[in-house]
Amino acid sequence: MNYKILTLVSFFLSISNISYAQFSETVSSDRPGQTYSATTLGKHVFQLQTGFNYTEEKDGDVDRSNINSNTFLRLALSERFDLEALVIYRRDKAKTQGETSVVAEGISATELGFKYSVLENDGWIPSMAFQGRVLSRLVDDDYKRSSAGMLMNVATRNQINNWLAYNMNVGVTFPRRGISTYLVPATFNFSASLGKRWGAFIELYGNLNDFEPGVDGGFSFFINNDFMLDLFGGVASESWFVEGGLSYRIKWRED
């Protein structure tokens, strides 16, 4: 059985090495926004994507807020196959009758998985990538979960012209912490290149189970080809957030 699994994995990785270029001149990030990119990094690239988020929401008579630091690591094993890992450290507060208290604090999520590039954008054919990640139980007690979960996502991108593109994600997550059923997150995003250094986006996001979309938007700025800063924010029916972060890549390739 182990031999068969090893053979299957080796075959999959060999397919992923069938050459077409995923590497881009500038850093290609899943930031900013809720939409994951539809491309992989390209072989011999390591990338760090990290951000700091502040969110406020109304929950009946309780005002809730949280601060989180999210760190996303990506390592390209081939032109079409990336390994991914996510760690989120979070602090939740609740305000009732004028008193604010910390209700939870610690590592709230750890995830490990992959992204596989299926298609490149060619006319009306979009770039397409498939993601799969395990939502592990390696979290602090305030955020403990009864079982591991799974996230699967399909990301697409169509380049409209040399400065404008639209991007979509549709996924499924089951089960999430504290939620026994599955969720179907989806996003729709327009992104624009504003010259050589600036980028901008606007986006709808939500769950298709009970779709009450939020909207967000923001900007990115390239310090150089390998280092990008971003700032964005958004609102939903009972919440708002603001986030800033960076993406940085290390590459050891000849092209």
N, C-alpha and C positions, 0 to 999 in steps of 0.2 A: 504493500500500500504506500509506504513512504517513497519507494522508488517511482511509483506512478505519479505521485504528487510532485516530486522533484523534476520529473520529465516534463510535466505540464507547466510548471513555473519556468523552467528553462526555455521551453517553446514560446511561452508568452513574452519573455524578455527578448528572445531573438527576433520576434516579430516587431517588438518596439524599437529595435535597432535598425529596421528598414529605413533608410536615410531620407528624411526631408527636414529642412531647417526649421527649428522652433526658436532658436536663439534670436533675440532682437537687439538692435543697436543700443536702446535704452532699457533700463530695468522694467520688466513686465510684472506688475504686482496685482494682487487681489484687492489692494487698497486703492483709493478710498471707496467707501460704500459697502452695501450688503452683498453685491454681486461678485461671485468668484469668476476669475478670468477663464477663458476658453482655450488657453494655450499652456504648454509646459515651458520650463525654463531653457531647455537645451542642455546637452551633455556637458558635464564638468562645470556646473554652477551650483553654488549654495546661496540661499537667500533668506534673510531675516525680514519679517514684516511685524511691526509692533506698534501698539497704540494705547492711548489713555482716554477712557470714556467716562463721561458723567451723564446720568439719566435721572429724570424725575417723572413720577407717575402718580395719578390719583386712583386710589383703591377704596371706594366708598368714602368713609369719613377719615381714612388714613392717607397721609401724604408719605409716599415712599421715594427714596432716592438710593442710588448706588454708584459707586466709583469702581471701575475695573481696569486692570492692566492686562491686555491680551497680547500674547507673543506667539507668532506663527512661523514655524521653521519649514523650509523646503529644500530638498536635495535631489538634484537631477541624476538619475542613474543612466539615462539615455536621452536621445532627442525627444522622445515621446512619453517618458515615464518618470514621474517625480514621487518621492516619498514626502509625506507631510506630517507635521506634529503641531498640536495647538495646546497651549496652557493659558488659563485665565485665572488671575487672582482678583477677588472681588470683596467689597465691603458694602453691606446693605444697612440702611437706616430707615426707621419708621418714626413719623411724627403724629402723635395723638394728643389732643387737648393741650397743645402748646409745648409738649415735652418730646424731645428727640432722643431716641436710644438706638444703639447698634444692635441689630437683630441677627446678623450673620457676618462672618468674616473668614476668609481663607481661600484656598484653591478651590474654585467652583467647577472647573472642567479640565479634563485632560483627554485629548483625542489623538489617535494615530491612524494613518491611512495612506492613500495614494491618489495621484491624478494621472489619467492616461489620455493622451491626445488621439482622437479618432479621425478628425478631418481638419484640413486647412481651408481657409476662406478662399473661394474661387468663384467670382461672380456672385450668383444667388446662392451658391452652396456655402453655408456658414462654416467658420471654425467651430469645432465641437470637441468637448472633453468630458470624460466621466470621472467622478470622484467617489471614493468609498472610504469611510473612516469609522473606527470603533470608538464609541463614547465610553471610556473606561470608568471603573469605580475608584480610581486613584485620586480621590478628592478629600478635602477636610470634612470633619464631622458635621459642620453646619450645612453642608451641601451633599451629604451622602445619598446614594441611590441604592435601591434594592437589587438592581441587576445592570449589567452592561447594556449599552444601546448601539444603534447603528445609524449612520447617516449615508445616504446615497444621493448624488446630485448630477444633473446634466447641465452643462454650461455651453452656450452658443454665442457667437459674435459674427456680425455682418458689417463689413466696412462699406459705408455708403459712398464716401469720397475720401480724399486724402486727409481730411481733418475731422470727419464725423463718422461715428459708428453706433450701432445699437446692440445691446447685449441682453441675454435672457438666461435665467436659471430656473429650473424646476427640480425639486428634490422630494425626498421623504425621510423623516426622522422618526425612529421608534425604538423603545419608548424613551421619552425625555424624563429628566428628574422630576418626580412629582406628578407626571402625566402618564397614565397607563396606555392611552391610545396613541396612534401615530399622528404626525403633523405633515402637511404638504407645503413647505415654504416655497415661495416663488418671488422673482424679482424681474423688473423690466427697466432698462437703464439706457440712457443716451449719454455718450461720452464724446468730448470734443478736444482736439488739440489746438491750443491757442498760442501758436508760435513754437519755437524750439524748446522752451523751458516750462511753459504753463499748460495745464490741462484742467478741464472742468467736467462735471457730470450732474445729471438730475435723474431721479430714480423713484419708482414705485416698488414697495415691498410689502409682504404680508403672508398669511397662510390661506391656502385655497379651501381649507376645511370650513372656515367661516370668515370670508374675505372682507376685512376692514382695513384697507391699505393705508400704510404710512407713506410719507414722501420725505426724501432727503436729497441733499445736494452739497457740492463743495468744490474744492480746488486741490490741485497737486502742483508741486514745483520741483523741478529737477536741478539739484545742486551740480551734478555731473551725470554722465551716462549710467552710473552704477548706484546713485544715491538720490532718493526722492523723499520730499516732505509732503504731508497732506493735512488738510483741515476741512471738516464737514460737520453737518448737523441735520436734524430732521424732527418731524412731528408726526404723531399718530393720534388716535381719537382721545386718549387719556394720558399721553406722555409726550415728552420731548427729550432730545439728547444732543450733545456736542462731543466731538472726538477729534483728536489730533494724533499724528503718528509719523512713522517713517518706514521706508523700504530700502534695504541695502543688500547688494549682492557681491559675492566673491567668485571670480571665474578663473579657471585655469585651462584655457582652450586656445587654439591657434588662430581661429577665425575671428 
